[in-house]
């Protein structure tokens, strides 16, 4: 493909994407009467709430300030998962010799084509969240910034929308740290990184949250020299320390420089380089790169909405205040997604939206239980969690017993050359009541559904030990971890009793 053809293709991709997420010729409808539900924000939570209510026959309005699809479509799961997939393919080609393949030359990565492919896939997927499709499903779609006039009226682009109930789903944005010189030097975020076309030779990633670790490893595998900077003692602060240490070792073996306890003091432009001054253990050093990616958390979008007029209480760092039923301080106004959730996951946003709609439109109230939300960081190895991790339990000063099974002896992992990982079951002391299941491995995300179901249904380890898995598969590791518990219960006294019993049976 010539450069001219690539530019033309990229322009067409962008046109198709914007035609769905923010049509340039869109005309807002004229309000006619009172809405059963007004939804502010068209990300995962907002779209789910609006379409759910419309499918039940409600009169629904959806308001979006920027683009349909929110973070998940435009700067989150959709582009990130494609990036991770391509990066794993690149790593797999380099490891093909382990299976007997002989490559005549090292595989090359066309970075510009990779990024164009990500944007093209995003454009194709954007139809599902498009304004036209949502409108065709019975939702009035308004583009513009929402301003609350009172507890039952929202103004958008000069139109006043009156409602009986509302769902606030305005999402979040990158929380940019106040590092001296950062704004002047420039940086990338999930909202901008997928628009670049030239591979940075050297990339610094500041912050080791899920997106920071995922992007750092992906760019390293696509040919960048990545430096990952984290001010804390471990990557992925919420996750199990053994899991994050295994990830750190893997990233280092792949050639990445991982700097922990790294406090960024200043960023400056020096010629064509971006120079980061870092303090590590009382010593200062400089890291020179071509681009900087910021992954230091997200901040809820609560400013500029005039929420005071609606009587909705909020915090600029934690978002809208909600109770266990997802009601705000105005009982008829609900919130869902990153605007109020302690941790932002698209799958959690969809669940919250359905609960909010049910509570708004039907009698009786359903509670939202954040402790039951599973999560997975899609690095290699993946780190997946159902229930609480060991770090979270320690932070809560909760006691627990841990039973761990390594993938090193699991047939399914050995066959795939993917022995790096483990399953750790956390239970109440002296029992097999599950508090959390930590899964680490190249296919941990694929095992998470079973772990989440076990935790949701209150299964015990002895129940997991009875589940039969096909062989070979890595899902067998869950059962093996449960068997570790059963073996631990077989004390010396019980063994002696069992041996005497067997002798008597003969």
SULHU-V158282 format. One line per field, one symbol per residue. ss: DSSP state (@ for helix, = for strand, . for the rest). A space follows every 10 residues. Layout:
# SULHU-V158282
ss->???
This chain:
# SULHU-V158282
ss->..@@@@@@@@ @@@@@@@@@@ @......... ....====== ...@@@@@@@ @@@@@....= ====.....@ @@@@..@@@@ @@@@@@@@@@ @@@@.@@@@. .......... @@@@@@@@@@ @@@@@@@@@. @@@@@@..== ===..===== ..====..== ========.. .===.....= .@@@@..=.. ..@@@..... .=====...@ @@@@@@@@@@ @...=====. .......... @@@@@@@@@@ @@@...===. .========= ..======== ..=======. ====...=== ......@@@@ ...==...== ......=... ..===.@@@. .....@@@@@ @@@@@@@@@@ @........@ @@..===... .======..@ @@@@@..... ======@@@. @@@@@..... .======... ..======== =..@@@@@@@ @@@@@@...= @@@@...... .....@@@@@ @@@@@@@@@. .@@@@@@@@@ @@@@@.
